[in-house]
């Protein structure tokens, strides 16, 4: 799959489906950890090269956590 993040942040959640593996599985794991109650989540640091989907991931996590 070509890098979908090269032009603008991804607006659809289809790139973060856990069953597709890769970024979807990572996003699912982060979201599960953010939602846990005991012990409460501490913090995450999202780092990476430019245009690798950091903003898209943050927007996805924000939308999903608000549900």
N, C-alpha and C positions, 0 to 999 in steps of 0.2 A: 504494500500500500504506500502510495506517495505521502510525503509529510503534509498533512492538511493544515498545519499551523503557519505556513510560510507567508500567507497574505494577511490574514487577520485572525483573531481568536475564534475558535470553533464555537458556534452558537447552539448546536444540537447535541443532545446527550448520547447519540448513537456511537460516538467515538469512545465512550466510557463504559460500554457494556462489559461486565466482568467476564462473561463467557467467551469473549473474543481474545482474552489474555492481554498481555502487554500493559498499556496505559489503563485500560479498563479494569484490569485486576488490581493494579496499584491504587487506582481511585477508589475502588470498592473497599480495599483494606484500610485506607486512610479514613474513609467515611465511617466504617464500622468502629474504628478506634476513637474517632471524634464523638460518636454517639454513646460510647460505653459510660456506665454510671459508676462502677466501682472497680478499680480506682478511676477517678476522673482523668481525662486526657491532660497531658502536660502541654506540649507544644510540638510543632512541626516546622522544619525549615525546608522550603522548596527552592532548590538551586539548580542551575543548569545553564547551558549556553542559550544565546539569544534565539528566539523563534523555535523553541522546543516544546511549547504548550503549557508553560507555567501559568500564564494568565487564564487560559482555557480551563485548566485544572481547577484553579481557584474559583472561577465563576461556576463551574459544575458543582464543586463542593458546597458553595454558598447556596445554590438553588436546591440541591438535594437535602442539605441540613435544615433548610427552612420548611420542608414538607412535614 
